[in-house]
Amino acid sequence: MGEYVDGLKFAGGSFALMPAKEVKALTDLAHQYDVYVSTGGWIERVLTQGNDAVEKYIKEVKTRF
C-alpha cells in the first residue's frame, strides 16, 4: 500500500501515550518514504490550556518527531 500512503496522522494526541523511542522510529520510517507526519488536531486542545502548555507541547513534539 506504500504508493497510496502520503500521510501519517496521530489521532487525539495518541503519540503522547507511546514510548518516545517508538514514535521516533515510526516517524523516521515515514519520512524515509516521503510520508508527512501530523500530530493531528491535538494542538487545538492544548491551546485552551494557555501559552505555557503550548510551549511545553511544542518542545515535546520536537523531541518525538
FIPAMAR-391398 format. One record per residue (C-alpha): residue number from 1; residue in one letter; x, y negated, z. Coordinates in nm, 4 decimals. Layout:
N
<node num="NUM" residu="A" u="X" v="Y" w="Z"/>
...
This chain:
65
<node num="1" residu="M" u="0.0000" v="0.0000" w="0.0000"/>
<node num="2" residu="G" u="0.3053" v="-0.2256" w="0.0218"/>
<node num="3" residu="E" u="0.2420" v="-0.4078" w="-0.3037"/>
<node num="4" residu="Y" u="-0.1022" v="-0.5089" w="-0.1752"/>
<node num="5" residu="V" u="0.0096" v="-0.6436" w="0.1618"/>
<node num="6" residu="D" u="0.1065" v="-1.0095" w="0.1748"/>
<node num="7" residu="G" u="0.0498" v="-1.0909" w="0.5410"/>
<node num="8" residu="L" u="0.0608" v="-0.9520" w="0.8915"/>
<node num="9" residu="K" u="-0.1668" v="-1.1194" w="1.1457"/>
<node num="10" residu="F" u="-0.1643" v="-1.0524" w="1.5174"/>
<node num="11" residu="A" u="-0.5207" v="-1.0958" w="1.6394"/>
<node num="12" residu="G" u="-0.6115" v="-1.2598" w="1.9675"/>
<node num="13" residu="G" u="-0.2572" v="-1.3017" w="2.0941"/>
<node num="14" residu="S" u="-0.2037" v="-0.9249" w="2.0848"/>
<node num="15" residu="F" u="0.1682" v="-0.9735" w="2.0218"/>
<node num="16" residu="A" u="0.1959" v="-1.1070" w="2.3778"/>
<node num="17" residu="L" u="0.0923" v="-0.7650" w="2.5102"/>
<node num="18" residu="M" u="0.3599" v="-0.5828" w="2.3128"/>
<node num="19" residu="P" u="0.7250" v="-0.5463" w="2.4133"/>
<node num="20" residu="A" u="0.9240" v="-0.8318" w="2.2573"/>
<node num="21" residu="K" u="1.1691" v="-0.5832" w="2.1026"/>
<node num="22" residu="E" u="0.8856" v="-0.4066" w="1.9178"/>
<node num="23" residu="V" u="0.7314" v="-0.7326" w="1.7952"/>
<node num="24" residu="K" u="1.0710" v="-0.8446" w="1.6642"/>
<node num="25" residu="A" u="1.1263" v="-0.5135" w="1.4845"/>
<node num="26" residu="L" u="0.7824" v="-0.5292" w="1.3243"/>
<node num="27" residu="T" u="0.8160" v="-0.8903" w="1.2136"/>
<node num="28" residu="D" u="1.1682" v="-0.8326" w="1.0819"/>
<node num="29" residu="L" u="1.0350" v="-0.5430" w="0.8739"/>
<node num="30" residu="A" u="0.7533" v="-0.7590" w="0.7408"/>
<node num="31" residu="H" u="0.9943" v="-1.0375" w="0.6468"/>
<node num="32" residu="Q" u="1.2228" v="-0.7859" w="0.4762"/>
<node num="33" residu="Y" u="0.9388" v="-0.7228" w="0.2302"/>
<node num="34" residu="D" u="0.8376" v="-1.0898" w="0.1959"/>
<node num="35" residu="V" u="0.5272" v="-1.0404" w="0.4094"/>
<node num="36" residu="Y" u="0.4330" v="-1.3508" w="0.6061"/>
<node num="37" residu="V" u="0.3623" v="-1.3124" w="0.9766"/>
<node num="38" residu="S" u="0.0952" v="-1.5045" w="1.1638"/>
<node num="39" residu="T" u="0.0140" v="-1.5275" w="1.5321"/>
<node num="40" residu="G" u="-0.3473" v="-1.5636" w="1.4261"/>
<node num="41" residu="G" u="-0.5620" v="-1.8356" w="1.5751"/>
<node num="42" residu="W" u="-0.4351" v="-1.7905" w="1.9300"/>
<node num="43" residu="I" u="-0.2795" v="-2.1373" w="1.9366"/>
<node num="44" residu="E" u="-0.6329" v="-2.2763" w="1.9424"/>
<node num="45" residu="R" u="-0.6858" v="-2.1077" w="2.2783"/>
<node num="46" residu="V" u="-0.3537" v="-2.2338" w="2.4089"/>
<node num="47" residu="L" u="-0.4317" v="-2.5918" w="2.3048"/>
<node num="48" residu="T" u="-0.7117" v="-2.6042" w="2.5611"/>
<node num="49" residu="Q" u="-0.4569" v="-2.5470" w="2.8377"/>
<node num="50" residu="G" u="-0.2516" v="-2.8630" w="2.7801"/>
<node num="51" residu="N" u="0.0879" v="-2.9682" w="2.6481"/>
<node num="52" residu="D" u="0.2962" v="-2.7600" w="2.8874"/>
<node num="53" residu="A" u="0.1155" v="-2.4431" w="2.7856"/>
<node num="54" residu="V" u="0.1597" v="-2.5248" w="2.4165"/>
<node num="55" residu="E" u="0.5335" v="-2.5824" w="2.4587"/>
<node num="56" residu="K" u="0.5696" v="-2.2567" w="2.6535"/>
<node num="57" residu="Y" u="0.3678" v="-2.0688" w="2.3887"/>
<node num="58" residu="I" u="0.5788" v="-2.2024" w="2.1002"/>
<node num="59" residu="K" u="0.9005" v="-2.1162" w="2.2842"/>
<node num="60" residu="E" u="0.7746" v="-1.7611" w="2.3442"/>
<node num="61" residu="V" u="0.6644" v="-1.7173" w="1.9833"/>
<node num="62" residu="K" u="1.0080" v="-1.8273" w="1.8597"/>
<node num="63" residu="T" u="1.1762" v="-1.5567" w="2.0693"/>
<node num="64" residu="R" u="0.9426" v="-1.2849" w="1.9361"/>
<node num="65" residu="F" u="0.9302" v="-1.3878" w="1.5724"/>
